Amino acid sequence: MSQPELWIAFALTALITLSTTAHVAIRHCSRVQLSERLERLGRGNRLEQFTTHRGTLVFCTSAVRIAAILVLVLLVAHVLAPEGGRETFAQYLGAFAISVSVVLVFGVAIPNAWARYGGDAFLVATLPLLLASRHVFSPLLMLERLADGFVRRLAGVPKGDAKQDEADQIEKKILVAVSEGELAGAVHEEDADMIESVMAFRDKDVAEIMTPRTEIAALPATATLIEAKEFIGRLGHSRIPIYAESLDDIRGVLYAKDLLMLDDRDFFDPTEVMRKVPFVPETKKVSDLLAEMREKQVHLAIVVDEYGGTAGLVSIEDIVEEIIGDIADEYEPPEPEPMRRIDPHTLEIDAR
């Protein structure tokens, strides 16, 4: 092997190592840690560019790595060829074996370790070069986009929002990590359930967690103060909806605390004491409702169906229970068993 060929081999090996390290680091880097490093160096604006072109950079580093490996195989085959003779299958086989050994060490083992222990620092140092590489590979990127669109249509997958797709992938990775941590004993079952509940929280509709209309305890607008106090004392609820003609005509919500200041001999009109209550559709996301309730500083919302009728109600407690599980207060009776045996051949099962 001549000296120029030796230098070319070294350059190709270095290119394989660097491109593979970049490829692995881009795919598995922590966005938070990368952001912190860029902010410390005053390059915070680079993060948005990296996030936007992340898929493109993965393709570019793959293209560089594959091209470098192919050239290295051809170079080794040329070096192994006899003087003045033609390359044979044996030379190509030997070149392949040598190239595979080099790639396994410098294109797999070293880059994976480098990306694992110093991937964020490597990305910060090489990010300007990586972002510039997408302009060099723009013709190939056009072909990649065409191929991606063709395969996507062939598979019948609709075109989605790129940011939403990335968010979904991150969510899946988190859930997989939680499941693996639970199996390994690093994450307790209760903690895993809570994390999974939080991840599923934003996709839930209000209709999934509401107290249905048939279980709503409400007072008519004609109720007296004594009736209201007895009703609240019997149920143990701190907030009671007030309706006019029927549950489809809820006017507001009565707070138990507001009744403590009233004397039984005073004239009492529930509509003058009650507070306003927000009305939300069944399809509203639970996360959006929580934000709205926090903004309006209310603990109860009435859920309406598509026709404007009352479908149920949702409280702050219902929302919190979706994350941490059931919360039983002092007034709630013990939950009945979901399944009760009536006789040897009959079971009574809670259908809710």
N, C-alpha and C positions, 0 to 999 in steps of 0.2 A: 504494500500500500504506500503510495507516494505521500509526501507531506501535504499537498493540497487536498487529497482525498481524505487524509486523516483529520484535517481541520473541518472539512465538510461534514464528516461523520460526527465529530464533536458538536458542531453547530446544530445538526439535525437532532442529536440526542438531547441537547439543551432545549431545543424548541419543543420537542415532545414532552419533556418534563414540565416546562413552563406552561404550555397550552393545556396540558392535562390538569395541572394544579389549578389553573384559572377556571377550567371547566367544572371541576369538583367544588371549588370554593364558591363559584357563582350559584350553583344548584343548592348548596347546603349552608350558605352563610346566614348568620343571624342579622336581620335587618336592624335590630336595636343596637347591637354592638357595632355594626358598620356605621350607623348614624352617629353614635358617640365618638368614634374615631374621626370621622369626617368633620364633625363640629369642632373638635379640639384643634384640628388643623385649619379651620376656617373654610372648609370646602363643603358646607352643608348642602349647597345647591346641587352637588353631584349626586346626592342620594335619589332625587326625583328622576334624574336622567338614567341612573342605574336601574331603578324600579321599572321605568317605562320600557327600557330596551333589554331587560333581563333575558327574555327568550331569544332575542337576536344575538346577544353575546354568547349564549350557550351554543348556538348554531355556529358562530364564527370560530370559537375555540375548538369545536369538534372538527370543523373543516381543516383548520391548521394542523391539528393532531393527526388526522387521517392522511393528509398530504405529506407530512413529514415522515410518517411511518412508511408509506409507499416509496418515497424517494430513498429512504434508508435501505429498504429491501433491495431496490435496484442497484444502489451503490455497492452493497456487500456482494451481490451477485456478480457485478462487474469486476470487483477486486478478486473474487475467487476464480474467475474465468481464466483459462490458460492463455499464455502469450500468443497472439495471432490466431487463436482458435475461437470457435463459437461456444456460447454458453449452452450447457447441457442441463437436463432435468436435475442431475445430482447437484450441480452448482446452485441452481435455484432452491433446491431443498435445503442445502447447507446454509444458503443466505437466509432462508426463512427461519431456520432453527436459531441462527445467531441473532437475527432481528427480534424474534420472539423473546429470547433471553434478555436482550437489551430493553425491550419494551416492558417486560414484566417487572424489571428492576426500576428503570428510569421513567416508565410511563404508567406504572400502576402503584408499586409499593411506595416509592419516594413521594410522588404527588399526593397520594391519599393521606400519608402521614403529615406532609407539609400543610395540606388543606385543613386537616383536623386540628393541628396545633397552632397554625399561624395563618389560616386562610383569610381572616379579616384584615390582618396587616398586609398580606400579599395583595389583596384586592385594592386597598387604599393606595398602595404604591403603584399599582399598574392600571388603575381605573382610567386615567386619561388615554393611555395607549389602547386599552380595550374598547373604549367608546369611539376612538378614531378608527378602529379596525372595521366597524360596521360600514363605513363609507367605501373601504377597499373591497368588501365582499357584497356590495349592493347588487351586482348582477345575480350572484348566487342566491341572495336573499329573496329576490323576485321569484326565482324558480322554486325556492323553498315555500314561499307563500302560496304559489300556484298549486304545488303538490299537496300542501296542507289543506287547501280548500277542496281539492279534488277528493282526497281521502275522506275528509269530513262529510262531504255530500254523499260519497259512496257508502259511508257508515250510517247515514241518516241522522247525523248529529247536528242540531240547529246551531247557528252561529251565536255565541253568547258574548256578554261583556267581559273584556279581558281582566279588569280589576275584580269583577265578581268571581270569575273563574279562579283567580289567584287566591281570593279570600276563601273560596270553597276548598281549595287544595290545602291551605293552611289549617282550616278547621279539621279536615280529615287527618292531617298529620298529628294534630294535637290529640284527637280522640284515639288514634292508634298508639301514641306515646303513653296516654293514660292507661289504656288497656294492657299494654306491655308492662307498665310500671306496677299495675295491680297484680298481674300474674307473677311478677318478680318479687312482690312483697314490699316494693318501695313506696307504693301508694295505697292507703287504706281504702277499703270498699266504700265507706261513707264519703271520703274525699273524692273518690272517682265518680260516685253518683252525683255529687254536687257539681263537679266540673262538667259532666255530661249534661246536667240540667241547665247550666249556664249557657253551654254551647247551643242547646236546642231552644233556648229562651226566645231568641229573636225571630224564630220561624213559627212560633205558636200564635194562633188567633185567639182573640178574647173568648170566642164561643167555646174553646176547649177547656177553659178554667172557670167559667162563670158558674154561679149558683143559678140553676134553672128557675124559670118563672113559677113552676109548681111548688118550689120550696121557699119562695120569698115570703117573709113575714113582714107585713105592712099594716099601717093604720089608715082608716078613712079620715078625710079632712074634717069630719063632724065629730071626731072623738073628743071626749072631755079630758081634763087634766088628770083626773083620778084614773080613768080608763087607760090613758097613755102611760102613767106611772106603773099601774098594775101590769100592763102589757110588757113594758120594758123590764120590770122586775121579774116577771115570770120567764122571759126568754133569756135575759142576761145580755142582750145586745146593747151596744152603746150608740148605735145609729139605726133609725127605723125610717123606711120610705113612707111618704104620705101621698095618698092617691085621692082623686075626686070621685069619679064614677066607678072606675075599675082600675086594675093594675096597668092597663094601657094608657092611663091618664095620671101618671105620677107627677106630682107638682114639686116635690123637694124631699129633703131628708131631715128628720127630727133628731137632735142630739140629746142624749140623756143628761149631759151636763147642763144644758140650757133649762131643763125642767127643775133642777135643784133650787134655783133662785125664785121659783114661782110658788105662791101660796095657793092651797086648794080652794080657797074662797074667792080668788081672783077670777075674772073672766078669762077664759082660755080659748084661743083660736089657733089651731096648729099651723095654719098657713101664715100667721104673723111671726111665729117663733122658728119655723123651719128654715133651713139653709138651702141654697141652690145646689143642685146636683148635676154633674155633666152627663150627657147622653152620648153613647158611642156605638158604632155599628159592630155587628158580630165579627166582621172580617178585619177589624183593626188589630194590628200586631200588639202583643202584650208589652213588648219593650217600648213601643210608642205610647201606649196608655200609661205606663209607669212614668215616663217623662212628663206627660201631660198632667198627671195627678200630682206630681212633685211641684210642677210649675204653678198649678192652681191651689196647692196646699189642701187637697181634699183626700179623703180616705175611701170614698165610695163612688161608684159610677154605675149608671143604669145602661144595660145593653139592649139595643133595639134591633128588631129584625128588618128585613127588606121592605116590609109594609108599614113600618113605623110603630109597630106594637112592641110591648115589653117582652123581651126574650129571657132576661135574667139580670143579675147584678154581679159586679166584681168589686172586691175590696182590696186594699193594700195587702191584707193578710193572705188573700188568695194568691196574689202575685209572689209574695215572699215564699209561700209554701211550695211554689213551683221550683224553687231553687234549693231550699233546705229541708223540704219535707213537711209533713203535717205538724201544725202547732196547736196543741190542745190547751184551752184556757180553763179557768176555774169553773165556768158555767157549762162547759160542754160535757155531755154524758159520754161514757166510754164507747168507743167505736164497736159496733157489733161485729161478730166474726163474719167474714165474707162467705163462709160456707157452714151450714148447720145441718146435722143429720136428724131427720124427722123419724125415720124408722130404718130398718136394715135395707130397704129397697128405695128409699126416698131421700134426696138431698135438697135443701133449700139454699140457693145461691144468690148473692146480691148481684143484680143485673146492671148496676151502675158502673 
